[in-house]
Amino acid sequence: MSKVMVVKNFALRGFNDVRQNPQKYIFKLKKAKSVAIIACDAGVRIISIMAR
């Protein structure tokens, strides 16, 4: 039962942090999205080079 309370408290604390400071998380999401786009683009280029 105590493990459930710890997980619940951790989740609520994270949710409250997002609600109080959403700009920090929006910036992190945009940065992660740009990194994912760069990785996908590099993967496509590597595959096209290997296919030649």
PyMOL Python script that loads the backbone (N, CA, C, O; Angstrom):
from pymol import cmd

cmd.read_pdbstr("""\
ATOM      1  N   MET A   1       0.824  -1.202   0.000  1.00  0.00           N
ATOM      2  CA  MET A   1       0.000   0.000   0.000  1.00  0.00           C
ATOM      3  C   MET A   1       0.865   1.263   0.000  1.00  0.00           C
ATOM      4  O   MET A   1       0.502   2.259  -0.625  1.00  0.00           O
ATOM      5  N   SER A   2       1.994   1.230   0.688  1.00  0.00           N
ATOM      6  CA  SER A   2       2.836   2.427   0.748  1.00  0.00           C
ATOM      7  C   SER A   2       3.454   2.738  -0.619  1.00  0.00           C
ATOM      8  O   SER A   2       3.692   3.903  -0.936  1.00  0.00           O
ATOM      9  N   LYS A   3       3.720   1.695  -1.440  1.00  0.00           N
ATOM     10  CA  LYS A   3       4.278   1.933  -2.767  1.00  0.00           C
ATOM     11  C   LYS A   3       3.288   2.702  -3.634  1.00  0.00           C
ATOM     12  O   LYS A   3       3.680   3.563  -4.423  1.00  0.00           O
ATOM     13  N   VAL A   4       2.017   2.389  -3.485  1.00  0.00           N
ATOM     14  CA  VAL A   4       0.985   3.096  -4.252  1.00  0.00           C
ATOM     15  C   VAL A   4       0.963   4.563  -3.863  1.00  0.00           C
ATOM     16  O   VAL A   4       0.837   5.428  -4.729  1.00  0.00           O
ATOM     17  N   MET A   5       1.081   4.855  -2.591  1.00  0.00           N
ATOM     18  CA  MET A   5       1.067   6.246  -2.117  1.00  0.00           C
ATOM     19  C   MET A   5       2.287   7.005  -2.635  1.00  0.00           C
ATOM     20  O   MET A   5       2.182   8.176  -2.997  1.00  0.00           O
ATOM     21  N   VAL A   6       3.451   6.338  -2.673  1.00  0.00           N
ATOM     22  CA  VAL A   6       4.661   7.001  -3.164  1.00  0.00           C
ATOM     23  C   VAL A   6       4.503   7.355  -4.639  1.00  0.00           C
ATOM     24  O   VAL A   6       4.851   8.460  -5.054  1.00  0.00           O
ATOM     25  N   VAL A   7       3.978   6.420  -5.431  1.00  0.00           N
ATOM     26  CA  VAL A   7       3.783   6.677  -6.855  1.00  0.00           C
ATOM     27  C   VAL A   7       2.758   7.784  -7.057  1.00  0.00           C
ATOM     28  O   VAL A   7       2.935   8.646  -7.918  1.00  0.00           O
ATOM     29  N   LYS A   8       1.693   7.765  -6.275  1.00  0.00           N
ATOM     30  CA  LYS A   8       0.655   8.794  -6.388  1.00  0.00           C
ATOM     31  C   LYS A   8       1.229  10.167  -6.037  1.00  0.00           C
ATOM     32  O   LYS A   8       0.977  11.144  -6.742  1.00  0.00           O
ATOM     33  N   ASN A   9       1.994  10.243  -4.955  1.00  0.00           N
ATOM     34  CA  ASN A   9       2.590  11.521  -4.559  1.00  0.00           C
ATOM     35  C   ASN A   9       3.570  12.026  -5.608  1.00  0.00           C
ATOM     36  O   ASN A   9       3.607  13.220  -5.902  1.00  0.00           O
ATOM     37  N   PHE A  10       4.361  11.125  -6.171  1.00  0.00           N
ATOM     38  CA  PHE A  10       5.316  11.518  -7.209  1.00  0.00           C
ATOM     39  C   PHE A  10       4.594  12.041  -8.444  1.00  0.00           C
ATOM     40  O   PHE A  10       4.998  13.049  -9.024  1.00  0.00           O
ATOM     41  N   ALA A  11       3.522  11.353  -8.847  1.00  0.00           N
ATOM     42  CA  ALA A  11       2.760  11.777 -10.027  1.00  0.00           C
ATOM     43  C   ALA A  11       2.099  13.128  -9.789  1.00  0.00           C
ATOM     44  O   ALA A  11       2.116  13.989 -10.669  1.00  0.00           O
ATOM     45  N   LEU A  12       1.520  13.321  -8.615  1.00  0.00           N
ATOM     46  CA  LEU A  12       0.865  14.597  -8.323  1.00  0.00           C
ATOM     47  C   LEU A  12       1.878  15.734  -8.248  1.00  0.00           C
ATOM     48  O   LEU A  12       1.602  16.848  -8.695  1.00  0.00           O
ATOM     49  N   ARG A  13       3.038  15.455  -7.689  1.00  0.00           N
ATOM     50  CA  ARG A  13       4.068  16.497  -7.599  1.00  0.00           C
ATOM     51  C   ARG A  13       4.520  16.902  -8.999  1.00  0.00           C
ATOM     52  O   ARG A  13       4.706  18.088  -9.271  1.00  0.00           O
ATOM     53  N   GLY A  14       4.700  15.919  -9.894  1.00  0.00           N
ATOM     54  CA  GLY A  14       5.076  16.228 -11.265  1.00  0.00           C
ATOM     55  C   GLY A  14       3.993  17.001 -11.992  1.00  0.00           C
ATOM     56  O   GLY A  14       4.290  17.931 -12.741  1.00  0.00           O
ATOM     57  N   PHE A  15       2.737  16.626 -11.780  1.00  0.00           N
ATOM     58  CA  PHE A  15       1.626  17.321 -12.424  1.00  0.00           C
ATOM     59  C   PHE A  15       1.543  18.761 -11.951  1.00  0.00           C
ATOM     60  O   PHE A  15       1.317  19.667 -12.754  1.00  0.00           O
ATOM     61  N   ASN A  16       1.723  18.984 -10.650  1.00  0.00           N
ATOM     62  CA  ASN A  16       1.683  20.352 -10.121  1.00  0.00           C
ATOM     63  C   ASN A  16       2.827  21.186 -10.670  1.00  0.00           C
ATOM     64  O   ASN A  16       2.658  22.378 -10.929  1.00  0.00           O
ATOM     65  N   ASP A  17       3.991  20.571 -10.849  1.00  0.00           N
ATOM     66  CA  ASP A  17       5.132  21.297 -11.409  1.00  0.00           C
ATOM     67  C   ASP A  17       4.844  21.707 -12.847  1.00  0.00           C
ATOM     68  O   ASP A  17       5.174  22.822 -13.248  1.00  0.00           O
ATOM     69  N   VAL A  18       4.233  20.821 -13.624  1.00  0.00           N
ATOM     70  CA  VAL A  18       3.882  21.151 -15.011  1.00  0.00           C
ATOM     71  C   VAL A  18       2.857  22.274 -15.029  1.00  0.00           C
ATOM     72  O   VAL A  18       2.946  23.184 -15.854  1.00  0.00           O
ATOM     73  N   ARG A  19       1.895  22.218 -14.135  1.00  0.00           N
ATOM     74  CA  ARG A  19       0.845  23.236 -14.116  1.00  0.00           C
ATOM     75  C   ARG A  19       1.400  24.606 -13.707  1.00  0.00           C
ATOM     76  O   ARG A  19       0.945  25.632 -14.212  1.00  0.00           O
ATOM     77  N   GLN A  20       2.375  24.625 -12.803  1.00  0.00           N
ATOM     78  CA  GLN A  20       2.934  25.893 -12.345  1.00  0.00           C
ATOM     79  C   GLN A  20       3.956  26.479 -13.321  1.00  0.00           C
ATOM     80  O   GLN A  20       4.096  27.698 -13.415  1.00  0.00           O
ATOM     81  N   ASN A  21       4.672  25.612 -14.049  1.00  0.00           N
ATOM     82  CA  ASN A  21       5.732  26.095 -14.939  1.00  0.00           C
ATOM     83  C   ASN A  21       5.666  25.360 -16.277  1.00  0.00           C
ATOM     84  O   ASN A  21       6.560  24.571 -16.584  1.00  0.00           O
ATOM     85  N   PRO A  22       4.628  25.602 -17.077  1.00  0.00           N
ATOM     86  CA  PRO A  22       4.489  24.849 -18.326  1.00  0.00           C
ATOM     87  C   PRO A  22       5.520  25.212 -19.384  1.00  0.00           C
ATOM     88  O   PRO A  22       5.829  24.384 -20.241  1.00  0.00           O
ATOM     89  N   GLN A  23       6.062  26.424 -19.351  1.00  0.00           N
ATOM     90  CA  GLN A  23       7.008  26.852 -20.382  1.00  0.00           C
ATOM     91  C   GLN A  23       8.267  25.988 -20.394  1.00  0.00           C
ATOM     92  O   GLN A  23       8.827  25.706 -21.454  1.00  0.00           O
ATOM     93  N   LYS A  24       8.702  25.575 -19.210  1.00  0.00           N
ATOM     94  CA  LYS A  24       9.900  24.740 -19.111  1.00  0.00           C
ATOM     95  C   LYS A  24       9.680  23.415 -19.848  1.00  0.00           C
ATOM     96  O   LYS A  24      10.572  22.936 -20.548  1.00  0.00           O
ATOM     97  N   TYR A  25       8.511  22.836 -19.690  1.00  0.00           N
ATOM     98  CA  TYR A  25       8.228  21.544 -20.309  1.00  0.00           C
ATOM     99  C   TYR A  25       7.934  21.688 -21.801  1.00  0.00           C
ATOM    100  O   TYR A  25       8.254  20.792 -22.582  1.00  0.00           O
ATOM    101  N   ILE A  26       7.328  22.801 -22.200  1.00  0.00           N
ATOM    102  CA  ILE A  26       7.091  23.044 -23.625  1.00  0.00           C
ATOM    103  C   ILE A  26       8.427  23.157 -24.350  1.00  0.00           C
ATOM    104  O   ILE A  26       8.583  22.626 -25.450  1.00  0.00           O
ATOM    105  N   PHE A  27       9.397  23.848 -23.739  1.00  0.00           N
ATOM    106  CA  PHE A  27      10.725  23.982 -24.335  1.00  0.00           C
ATOM    107  C   PHE A  27      11.390  22.616 -24.467  1.00  0.00           C
ATOM    108  O   PHE A  27      11.993  22.314 -25.497  1.00  0.00           O
ATOM    109  N   LYS A  28      11.280  21.781 -23.417  1.00  0.00           N
ATOM    110  CA  LYS A  28      11.889  20.450 -23.465  1.00  0.00           C
ATOM    111  C   LYS A  28      11.235  19.585 -24.537  1.00  0.00           C
ATOM    112  O   LYS A  28      11.924  18.836 -25.230  1.00  0.00           O
ATOM    113  N   LEU A  29       9.916  19.679 -24.680  1.00  0.00           N
ATOM    114  CA  LEU A  29       9.225  18.898 -25.706  1.00  0.00           C
ATOM    115  C   LEU A  29       9.641  19.330 -27.106  1.00  0.00           C
ATOM    116  O   LEU A  29       9.837  18.490 -27.985  1.00  0.00           O
ATOM    117  N   LYS A  30       9.778  20.646 -27.316  1.00  0.00           N
ATOM    118  CA  LYS A  30      10.201  21.144 -28.631  1.00  0.00           C
ATOM    119  C   LYS A  30      11.620  20.686 -28.947  1.00  0.00           C
ATOM    120  O   LYS A  30      11.925  20.329 -30.085  1.00  0.00           O
ATOM    121  N   LYS A  31      12.490  20.699 -27.929  1.00  0.00           N
ATOM    122  CA  LYS A  31      13.865  20.269 -28.136  1.00  0.00           C
ATOM    123  C   LYS A  31      13.911  18.775 -28.467  1.00  0.00           C
ATOM    124  O   LYS A  31      14.643  18.367 -29.368  1.00  0.00           O
ATOM    125  N   ALA A  32      13.141  17.965 -27.754  1.00  0.00           N
ATOM    126  CA  ALA A  32      13.098  16.526 -28.025  1.00  0.00           C
ATOM    127  C   ALA A  32      12.536  16.251 -29.416  1.00  0.00           C
ATOM    128  O   ALA A  32      12.991  15.341 -30.109  1.00  0.00           O
ATOM    129  N   LYS A  33      11.546  17.042 -29.819  1.00  0.00           N
ATOM    130  CA  LYS A  33      10.969  16.866 -31.156  1.00  0.00           C
ATOM    131  C   LYS A  33      12.002  17.180 -32.231  1.00  0.00           C
ATOM    132  O   LYS A  33      12.106  16.452 -33.218  1.00  0.00           O
ATOM    133  N   SER A  34      12.761  18.250 -32.054  1.00  0.00           N
ATOM    134  CA  SER A  34      13.761  18.601 -33.057  1.00  0.00           C
ATOM    135  C   SER A  34      14.861  17.545 -33.126  1.00  0.00           C
ATOM    136  O   SER A  34      15.353  17.242 -34.213  1.00  0.00           O
ATOM    137  N   VAL A  35      15.251  16.985 -31.990  1.00  0.00           N
ATOM    138  CA  VAL A  35      16.265  15.929 -31.983  1.00  0.00           C
ATOM    139  C   VAL A  35      15.740  14.695 -32.711  1.00  0.00           C
ATOM    140  O   VAL A  35      16.477  14.058 -33.464  1.00  0.00           O
ATOM    141  N   ALA A  36      14.473  14.356 -32.490  1.00  0.00           N
ATOM    142  CA  ALA A  36      13.878  13.196 -33.158  1.00  0.00           C
ATOM    143  C   ALA A  36      13.819  13.415 -34.672  1.00  0.00           C
ATOM    144  O   ALA A  36      14.069  12.486 -35.440  1.00  0.00           O
ATOM    145  N   ILE A  37      13.495  14.621 -35.101  1.00  0.00           N
ATOM    146  CA  ILE A  37      13.444  14.920 -36.535  1.00  0.00           C
ATOM    147  C   ILE A  37      14.829  14.793 -37.161  1.00  0.00           C
ATOM    148  O   ILE A  37      14.976  14.248 -38.254  1.00  0.00           O
ATOM    149  N   ILE A  38      15.841  15.298 -36.463  1.00  0.00           N
ATOM    150  CA  ILE A  38      17.216  15.200 -36.971  1.00  0.00           C
ATOM    151  C   ILE A  38      17.643  13.735 -37.058  1.00  0.00           C
ATOM    152  O   ILE A  38      18.267  13.327 -38.037  1.00  0.00           O
ATOM    153  N   ALA A  39      17.307  12.945 -36.037  1.00  0.00           N
ATOM    154  CA  ALA A  39      17.681  11.522 -36.039  1.00  0.00           C
ATOM    155  C   ALA A  39      16.986  10.777 -37.179  1.00  0.00           C
ATOM    156  O   ALA A  39      17.608   9.946 -37.841  1.00  0.00           O
ATOM    157  N   CYS A  40      15.721  11.060 -37.413  1.00  0.00           N
ATOM    158  CA  CYS A  40      14.997  10.400 -38.511  1.00  0.00           C
ATOM    159  C   CYS A  40      15.575  10.794 -39.853  1.00  0.00           C
ATOM    160  O   CYS A  40      15.725   9.949 -40.737  1.00  0.00           O
ATOM    161  N   ASP A  41      15.897  12.057 -40.017  1.00  0.00           N
ATOM    162  CA  ASP A  41      16.483  12.533 -41.271  1.00  0.00           C
ATOM    163  C   ASP A  41      17.834  11.864 -41.521  1.00  0.00           C
ATOM    164  O   ASP A  41      18.131  11.453 -42.643  1.00  0.00           O
ATOM    165  N   ALA A  42      18.645  11.758 -40.473  1.00  0.00           N
ATOM    166  CA  ALA A  42      19.946  11.104 -40.609  1.00  0.00           C
ATOM    167  C   ALA A  42      19.763   9.629 -40.952  1.00  0.00           C
ATOM    168  O   ALA A  42      20.507   9.082 -41.766  1.00  0.00           O
ATOM    169  N   GLY A  43      18.778   8.990 -40.335  1.00  0.00           N
ATOM    170  CA  GLY A  43      18.515   7.578 -40.634  1.00  0.00           C
ATOM    171  C   GLY A  43      18.118   7.369 -42.083  1.00  0.00           C
ATOM    172  O   GLY A  43      18.563   6.414 -42.720  1.00  0.00           O
ATOM    173  N   VAL A  44      17.294   8.246 -42.600  1.00  0.00           N
ATOM    174  CA  VAL A  44      16.880   8.145 -44.006  1.00  0.00           C
ATOM    175  C   VAL A  44      18.073   8.333 -44.917  1.00  0.00           C
ATOM    176  O   VAL A  44      18.210   7.619 -45.910  1.00  0.00           O
ATOM    177  N   ARG A  45      18.933   9.277 -44.601  1.00  0.00           N
ATOM    178  CA  ARG A  45      20.121   9.509 -45.441  1.00  0.00           C
ATOM    179  C   ARG A  45      21.063   8.307 -45.409  1.00  0.00           C
ATOM    180  O   ARG A  45      21.616   7.914 -46.436  1.00  0.00           O
ATOM    181  N   ILE A  46      21.241   7.727 -44.218  1.00  0.00           N
ATOM    182  CA  ILE A  46      22.133   6.564 -44.098  1.00  0.00           C
ATOM    183  C   ILE A  46      21.566   5.392 -44.920  1.00  0.00           C
ATOM    184  O   ILE A  46      22.308   4.702 -45.620  1.00  0.00           O
ATOM    185  N   ILE A  47      20.260   5.180 -44.827  1.00  0.00           N
ATOM    186  CA  ILE A  47      19.646   4.093 -45.580  1.00  0.00           C
ATOM    187  C   ILE A  47      19.779   4.326 -47.089  1.00  0.00           C
ATOM    188  O   ILE A  47      20.045   3.393 -47.846  1.00  0.00           O
ATOM    189  N   SER A  48      19.591   5.577 -47.516  1.00  0.00           N
ATOM    190  CA  SER A  48      19.723   5.856 -48.947  1.00  0.00           C
ATOM    191  C   SER A  48      21.147   5.673 -49.431  1.00  0.00           C
ATOM    192  O   SER A  48      21.362   5.241 -50.564  1.00  0.00           O
ATOM    193  N   ILE A  49      22.133   5.995 -48.590  1.00  0.00           N
ATOM    194  CA  ILE A  49      23.533   5.774 -48.969  1.00  0.00           C
ATOM    195  C   ILE A  49      23.833   4.273 -49.051  1.00  0.00           C
ATOM    196  O   ILE A  49      24.523   3.819 -49.964  1.00  0.00           O
ATOM    197  N   MET A  50      23.308   3.513 -48.091  1.00  0.00           N
ATOM    198  CA  MET A  50      23.525   2.066 -48.092  1.00  0.00           C
ATOM    199  C   MET A  50      22.842   1.395 -49.276  1.00  0.00           C
ATOM    200  O   MET A  50      23.319   0.373 -49.769  1.00  0.00           O
ATOM    201  N   ALA A  51      21.745   1.954 -49.731  1.00  0.00           N
ATOM    202  CA  ALA A  51      21.013   1.364 -50.843  1.00  0.00           C
ATOM    203  C   ALA A  51      21.720   1.552 -52.185  1.00  0.00           C
ATOM    204  O   ALA A  51      21.451   0.821 -53.138  1.00  0.00           O
ATOM    205  N   ARG A  52      22.604   2.511 -52.259  1.00  0.00           N
ATOM    206  CA  ARG A  52      23.293   2.786 -53.531  1.00  0.00           C
ATOM    207  C   ARG A  52      24.356   1.782 -53.843  1.00  0.00           C
ATOM    208  O   ARG A  52      25.017   1.884 -54.876  1.00  0.00           O
TER     209      ARG A  52
END
""", "prot")
cmd.dss("prot")
cmd.show_as("cartoon", "prot")
cmd.util.cbc("prot")
cmd.orient("prot")
